[in-house]
Structures are given as C-alpha cells and as structure tokens.
Amino acid sequence: MKIQDIKIGKINTPLRQPYKVGKRFLNFSDEIVIKMVTDTGEVGYGSASPTPFITGETESSIIGAIKYIKPEIIGLDIDNIEEIMKVIHSSIHGNNSAKAAIDVAIYDLLCKKYGVPLYKFLGGYRTSLTTDLTISNDTVEQMVTKSLEAVMAGYTCLKVKIGNDRARDIERVKAVRKAVRRGIKIRVDANQGWSPKEAVSTIRKFEDMGLDIEFVEQPVNAWDIDGLKYVTDNVETKILADEAVFGPSDAFKIIEKRAADLISIKLMKCGGINNAIKIYNMAENMGIRCMMGCMLESRIGITAATSFAASKSNMIKADLDTMLLFEHDAVIGGACITGNTITLNDSPGLGIADIIGWNEIF
Ligand code: MG
C-alpha cells in the first residue's frame, strides 16, 4: 500500500457559543482536513486545527506545509512508517499541526491495511476515557453558573481557565470550589499567565484556602523551564507542563530537570502520534504521568487523541472536550462522546466513514 495523493480540504463548523482562543473570539471552527489516498484506493483521514498563538501555525501555513511535505512522501510504502516519519520530520522545521494531520492519516491507513482499530494498534489498554469540561475565563458569576451547569450535566472534573488577573484568579477558583461539591475535581489552567513568584504565591493561597486543586497547568511562560521548576519545587500542588512541551526534546528537558509533575501531550503540538509515543515513553520510564489534550478539534483529531490516550496506561488524564462546542458534527464515525465519556469503536484505524461538508481546496 503506497501513498498516492494527499487531498487537502477544509471543514467549517459553527460553534454553539463564541469560543475565546488567545485574544480572538471564534464563532466557527476552521479545520484543515486531509484525505490521504493510496494506490489501493484506501483513504486515511487527518486534521489540523490552526492555533496561531500557541503553535504559530495559521490555516495558510498549515496548507503550505502539507503541500511542501506531500511530494516527499508520495510513493512511500505505508508499512515503512519509520522511513515516512523520518522524511516528514526532516523535510521542514516546526509546522507540527500540519505534520500531525499527515501523521494521523498514515496511522489511519496502516491500521486499515491490517484491519485493526488505532487504539489496539498502539497498545489497546482501554476503550474509553473520561474527559474534563473547560470553564472559560469569564466573570466570577458566569464561571460559577457554567460550573454548576457542568456538574448538573454529569461532569466530575472541571478545568478552570484563569491567569489574566491574579486577584480575580483567586476569587474565581474560590467561587467555583464553593459552588461545587468536594467530589468534583478542579484543575486550573493559568495559560502562562503568572511570573514564577506570582505562581508560587497564588498556588499557596489555593492550598491555604483548602481549595483542593488537582493540578495547575502551565503557570509560567512556555520558555521559562527554570521558572516552571521553581514553581514545581515550591508548592505542594502538582504542576502540569502544557505549552512548555511541544516535541520530544522539550519533554526531555522537563523530565531531566523534574520541572513539572505532569506532562500534557497534544498531537497538534508534538507533530502527531509518532512523536507522542516518544514523549510518552520518556515520561512513563521516568515516572511522570501524562494528560491528553487537544486544540479546537473535531471528531477526527479527538478520535486520534483518544485512541492514543486510551491505548496507554500512563495517560491518566484527558482534556478532550472541544467536540461539545460544535453546533453540529461534520464527521461520520470515529469516537463517540456521551456526557463526559469518550468511547472508541472497533472499526479499523480511526473508524471515520465520511465527512459532510468537506471542501477540497488543493
Ligand atoms: Mg493548557
């Protein structure tokens, strides 16, 4: 089975309510979705969600990178995954979301060839995951209302986004904790919002107030590994590295320095499943547990991420709730989300049958 073509297309999905990404509010999710076609007529799916303020990639840069990589891998045998990945990762620097779309389509095809679902191919540890629900950074009242709605809807874990105003950050987390019962887990994402000293003093306040925070995600700037370690060493609450870990070399630095207690793996950050395996293996060997995360991704990316996370025993947390933000679902097949549970099926590969409204652009 050889790669014959990569058709680049787009899906545009309306969101239930405006979603804040960086400084922009989105009403639609625009995703680049590829169909990788083989000489045997099989189709593999992959997607890339542009998240410029985190990955530096825009819609047009993703399209450009896929077009750039495409001629390098045409004609390669899908069985030689090592060769294909070497070519992809040496062809162009960065562009990890574009690479992730190609990588996922290749794994989809490989699994289809052998008739095995992706999660089984990668390890097969479990068939479903429980995801948290993100409570966006907003007024205290709005965040409390959204948290209560989430708990009423059956969510047992809330990810509270803060980090833009330290005094209000404490107020927000305190109010959410007061509103929900103790059994509900609260994790906090500061999205690089604090200096290392601010992070330590804020997290210690959470501790002194007994807010029972499961972990704090990326308290300081992504580049500040020493700052991240300072925070990790000076609070009792667990610290998770998100924006600080893109590829395997970032993960190595964090693990070597013990700069964080947990690592977040996202396919859009690391360039796909092949690199996710490398990060996972390092973390697992060194006793660092991992969370699976995602960008604003449809069922294609969520199925790939869930398949990876479900397949591995050390992927113990999941933040994969973005499908719930979509007004309708363009993707037929793949993972199924019911309440806070994402369940995989046993169709080969990702199990995606079709994508409604997919527009070929190149
Ligand atoms: Mg994060």
Residues whose N, C-alpha, C, O or C-beta is under 5 A from the ligand:
A	BS01	MG	D189 E217 D242
